[in-house]
């Protein structure tokens, strides 16, 4: 595209709980952990199976007729998509106590049309022209009509810093109709260069703390505030017996800081 470098990633939906805390649970375009009840909506296709039994023909024909009517009505009400809202975050992911974090960003859009028609998400940094593609957007339903599609882990080019400033996000539906919106990424550059022990207090304070718990398979089972009775690992395990490890995270505006994994020792 106009000679600009393109970085392509893909994603898939997973059966877990999610929200817009941009903590990752896997590789590029993994789902977002959640404590607010968001759930992934896997996109799939279902086909009628042919039956040689004549007694089943009528019910099959009726089902096909109803399906055709539904598709006709859907096409009549289908309209050009637009972006109602953009959720974006910068993620600082710390692997250990001494290293600088891995930095990436997430972008999710709330389209005006059905989110199940999401086809592709791409973002472009205005100044540099760098472009990121997500060819299989993650789809989330948060209730109240707030459905989102996007990607939770867009990485900067290798050995480069994540560019700040104005970005454009483009949403394309399954009919190849595209709409766009604008957002900005702004953060203190030093955050990406120092270990988490050097985070300022306005970031690493109890009011910003979140706890993420994972089972042995790496699936997130809780993400939210630390409960008052969670004084030690035993108290956590009393509530979440399948938890195997946890991460302490700090949310500060649109920035999210993920400390290294900690094992939950079971006595």
Secondary structure, DSSP 8 states (H G I E B T S, - for coil): -TT--EEEE-----SSEE-S---BSSSTT--BB-SS-EEE-------------GGGHHHHHHHHHHHHHHHHHHHHH-----EEEEEEEEEEE-SSSSS--EEEEEEEEEESS-GGGEEEEEEEETTT--EEEESS-EEEE-STT-EEEEEEEEE-STT-----EEEEEEEEETT--EEEEEEEE---GGGGTS-GGG--TTTSSGGGEEEEEEETTS-EEEEE---TT--SHHHHHHH-TTEEEEEEEEEETTEEEE---EE----
